[in-house]
């Protein structure tokens, strides 16, 4: 079995790490991969959107299974491309039409509305309907939620309390603040609750429910400062008890998969459900058509069954025969970032030290230079620890983080603190 993982961040490192544990004999390739995946896989230099290179790799390496990590190649149609150019290969990732669930927020909201999936009230506008958009804002209660319709690298959602500021920001989006992604804007009702992420692997008919997680988007302790790609994650999520997850299954996951089948979206891959727990009821904030990052770095460490077996079954449309096994242990992931991120930062600093207590170190933005591993991105490393409870996993993760350093490195000190009281631990 020859497997190709497309992507080079922490998410792809974690997925490849888990695939590599399979009892199935396999050869593992990553395009482009990173210094972390190079330890156990063969890295193929190149860009994830270079479809010709992907095809060449699939054919020259006799790849049997492709796992697509990031959203951009999915939205650009890599699955459809491979179906036409290399039909023998199985691809874990939706068709271009299916990827619209992430590629267009308007498409996703319309999908949810038509299939009765609980989500916030919304309307979609273009620059030509700016006055109507302002009128719609005027009829809503603050805070106001503005979402660029297309992909904006996780930066296309604005939440503001002042109506005049909301109108000004709306104009900024139409004027190109997020480029082509802001040609349409979704304005929606603000949902007040606690956010979490649920994940499934689906073959378009059946699904496996992966461990849930919670991530931390803000750069500063106490959820302050600018939004980032994610500064840490924790799994499980204490408030996502059996009763809540039963609602998630029956009200959100199963109607979503039924809608995918009804709309013929041709979907074999992961679905990320960004959820809000509003007084015990789940609402969908957004869909992603891939795993989240840094949630994946927590989620993969809690899967005890053979991920490669599950992925093969997904590609062959027989997930109904699979059973996923989840560890009861907790996982806490802390991101070590470059100082200054998510704004201007410097890279190319040598990374020194070693993790402790068996923690996993996943590479998010690193490179080899002159024989050393150096920082090469805003988010540099994801350090994950597992333990019987969140408090111990958090302690172990920060012990490991404390043993890794590079110039201007930065990390939050409060990842998972908000869940300690729910679990029964202390917040120190």
N, C-alpha and C positions, 0 to 999 in steps of 0.2 A: 504494500500500500504506500503510494507516494502522495504526500500531502503538501499543499502550498498554502501558507498563511499570508495574506496580503495586508501590509501595514507595517509600521515601524515604531509604534509607541508602546506605552505601558500596557494598554489593553491587549495589543497583539502579542506582547511578550508573555502576559499571563495566559492567554488562550493557547499559545504554542507550548508553554511550560506544562499546561495540563494535558494537552494532546500527547506530549512526549512521554507521559507516564503510562500510556496505553499498553495493554498486554498484546495488542495486535502488532505484528512486526511491521515496521514502517520506516520510511525515509522522510525527513521533515525539511522543508525549504521555507524561507521567509523572504518576501519582497517588499521593502528592502531589508526588513529586520533591523537589529541594532546590536551593540556589543553584548547585550544580555542574551539575545537569542543565538548569537554566534557560539555560545558555549555548548549547545546541544543540537543546533540546526545549521543548515547551509544558507547563508545570506546571499541574496541576488540583488546587487545594486540597481537602483532605478527608481522611477516614480510610480506611485499606485495608479495614476491616471494614464500611464503609457500602455494602452491596451495591446499594442503590437508586441511590446516586450512581454506582457503577461501571456499572450498567445504563444510566443516563441518559447517561453519557459515551460508552459504546460505541455507543449509538444516535445521539446528536447529532453525534458526530465520525466516524460511519461507520467504526468500527474494524474492521479485518480480522483482527488478531492481538493477543491479550492474553498478556503474559508476567507471571506472578505471582511476585514475588520472595520475600516472607516466608512463614513457615509458618502463621501464625494464620489468615489468610483461607482457605488451602487446607484446614486441619483443620476449619474452620467450613463448608466446602462451597461455595466460590465457583465452582468449576468446574461443579458440578451446577446451581447457580443460573443461570449463564450459558447452560448447555446448554438449560435450560427457557425462559429469558426472552429470549435472543438467540441462537438456534441457528445462525445463519449465521457467527458469530464463532468462530475457532479459538483454543483456550486452551492455553497451555503451563503445565501444572500438573495433578496427578492429581485424580481424583475424590475425594470425601470418604472413601470406603472405602479407596482407595489411600493417602490421606494418613494413614491410621491407622498406617502403617509408622513415622511419626514421632510421631503423636498419642498412641500407646499403646505403651510399651516392652514390655508383656506381649504385645500383638498381634504386635509385631515379633519377639520371641523365639520365640513359637509358630510364626510363619511360617518363621523360620530352621530351627527344629527339624524341622518337617514336610517341608521341602524340602532337608534335608541340607546346610545352609550352616554352615560352621564358626563357632562362637561359644562363649562361656563357659557352663559349667554354671550353671543358675539355678533359682529357684522364685519364685512370686508369692504375696503375702499381703495380707490386709486387716486392719483393726483387730481384727476378730472372731477372727482367727487369730494374734494377737500371740504367744501362748505357743508355737505351732508354729513361728513365724518365729524366735523366740529359740533353739529347739531346732535349727533348721536352721543358724543362725549358729554354734552350738556345735559342729557337726560339720564346720565349715570351717576352713581355715588362714587366718590373717591375711595381708595386710590384707583388710578386709571392704568390699564394694561395695554401697551402697544406692542405688537409683534410684527416684525418684518416677515413677509410671507415665505421667502426663500431661505436658503442656507446662509448663515452669517457668522459661522465659526463660533457659535454659542453666545454671540454678543447682540443678537437682534431682538431681545426682549427688554422693554423699558417699563418700569413701574414708577409712577409719579403721583404725588398727592394734590398738586395744584392744577386746576383746570387750564389756566392760561399757559402754564409750562407744558402741559400735555399737548395743547394745540401747537405750540412752537416746535416741540420735538416731532410732532407728526409732520409738520412742514419740512423739518430737517431730513426726515426719512425720505419723503417724496423728492427732496432735492439731492438725494444721493448719499446720505449718511452711511447707509449699508450697501451702496452700489445697487446692482440689479435686484438683489434680494428684497429691496424695499419698494419695488414697483407697485406692489400691493401691500396693504397693511391690515392686519386683523386687530380689531379693537374688541376687547372682551371684559366681562365682569371679573372683578377681583375675587378670588376664592380665599377665604380666611381659614387656615388650618395648618396641619403639619405635613410637610412634604416627604415623600419617599419614592423609591423606584422599584418596580416589579419587572421581572424578565421571564420570557418564555422562549423555548426553541420550538418552532412549529414547522410541519411539512405542508401546511395549508389546510389540513383536515383535523389533525390531532396535535397535542402539544405536551411538552414537559415544562413544569413550573420550576424555575431555578430559584436559588436563594434570593430573597429581597435584600435591599440595601438602602442606605441613606447617604447622600453626599453633602459636601460643604463647599458652596460656590464662592463665598466672599473671601477676599485675601486676608482679612484681619480677624483676630480673635473676637469672639462674641458676634460673629457674622456681621462684621463691619467692613467698610471699604468697598473697593471695586469688585465686580464679578470676575471670576476666572474660569478656566476650564474645569476646576475642581481641586480643592486643597486637601481632600481626604475623604474617607468613606468608612462605613461600619455596617456589619451584617452579623446577626439578624437585627431587625428593627423591632424594639420591644412592644410598641403599640400595635404592630401588625399581628394580632393574635389570630387564633383559628376562626373566630367569628368574623373578624374584619376581612381576612383573606378569603373566606367563603363568599363574601359580597364581591370582592375583587374578581374572583373566578366567574361567578354567575352573572354579574352586572357588566363586567368590562372585558375580561379575557375571552370568554366563550362567545359573546356577541361580536367581538372584534374578529375572531377567526371565522365565525359564520359569515360575517360581512365580507371578509376577504374571499371566501369561496363563492358567495353570491355574486360579487362584483368581478370574478375571474381575474384576480390580481396576480396569480402565479407566484406564490410566496413560499419559499423554503429558506428559513433562516431565523435569526433572533428578532424578537420584538421587545423594545424597552418601553414600558408604560411609566411616564412621569405622572405620579398620582398626588392628590391632595386629600388628606383625611380631614373631612369637615364634620366634626361632631360624630364620628363613627361611620360616616358614609364616604365611600371613595368616589372621586371625580378625576377625570383625565385632564391633565394640563397639556400634555403633548405625547406624541409617539416618536420614538426613534427606531430606525430599521436595522439597528446593530446594538451591540452591547455598549454600556456607558463606560466612561473613563473619568475618575478612578474607581468606580464601583466594581468593574470586572476584576480588579486586583484583589478585592475582598471576596467576591462571589466565587471565583475559580478555586480558591483555597478551601472552600467549604463543600465542594462536590467530591464525593467519595467514589462514585461509580465512574465507569470508563467513558470519558467525554468523546473520544474518537468513535466508539461504538454508537453513541447517540447521534453523532454528526453523520455517520454513514447511513444510519437508519433514516435520518431526516432527508438526506439527499435521495434516498431510494423510496421515499414516501411511505415508510412503515413505522412511524414513531409510536403507533398504537401498541407495538410489541415491546416497547422500552419502558424501563422503570428507573427513575433517577434516585440516587441515594445521597442524602445530605447529612453532613456532619452536624451534630448539635453544638459544636464549639463555635465561639464567636470569632470574628475577624475584624481587625482595625487596621486601616491603611492611612499612612501619613505621607503627604507629598513634600519632598524637599525641592524647593524652587530657587531660581536665580533671583538675587536681590533686585528689586525694582519691578519685577513682574507683577501685574499684567501690563505695565507700561514699559518704558525703555529699560533694558537690562543688558549686561555683558555676559559673554560666554567664553569658552575655551579655557576654563580653569580646571586643573587636574583634580580629580575626585580621589580622596584618600580615606582610609579607614575600612572597617569591616563590620557587618551587621552582627548582632549577638542573639543568643537564646533561640536560634533556629528561625529567625525572621527571614522572610523572602524579600529580595530587593529586585523590583521590576524597573527596567530602564524606560523612561519616558522621552527624554531628550538628551542623549549622550552620543559621543563619537570617539573613535580611536584617533589619536594624534601623537606621532613619535613614540609609539609603543605604550602610551598611557590612555586611560579612559578619562575624557574631559566632558564638562558641561556643554551642551549644544542646543539649549532650548529654554523656554520659560519654566516649564515644569521639567525637572531633571530626573528624579527618582521617585518611585512609589515604594514605601517600606511597609510590609504587611506582617502582622503577627497574629497567631491563632492561640486561643486559650479557652478554658471552660466557660468563662464569662467575659463580658465586655471590659470590666474593670481591669482584669489581668491582661487581656489582649492589648488594651490601651497602654498599660505600663510596659509591657514587653516591646511594643512598637516604638515607644519613645526611648526606651533603653537602646534599641538598635539605631534609631535616628541619631542619638547622641554620640555614636561611634563613627558616624560618617560625616565628612566635612569637605568643603571646598570654599574658595574665596567668595564672600558675599552670599553664602547659602542662607535660605530663609524657610521657615515652616511655621504653621500655626501650632499653638500649644494646647488647644482645647478640643481637638477632634474627639468626638463621641462623648464629651462631657454632658451634653444635654440629655443623653439617654441613660446616664448612670442612675439617676434617681428613679427612673421608670423600671430599671432592672433591679434596683434595691441597693446600689452601691453608693459611694460617696463621690463628691465632685472635686476632690483634691488630688 
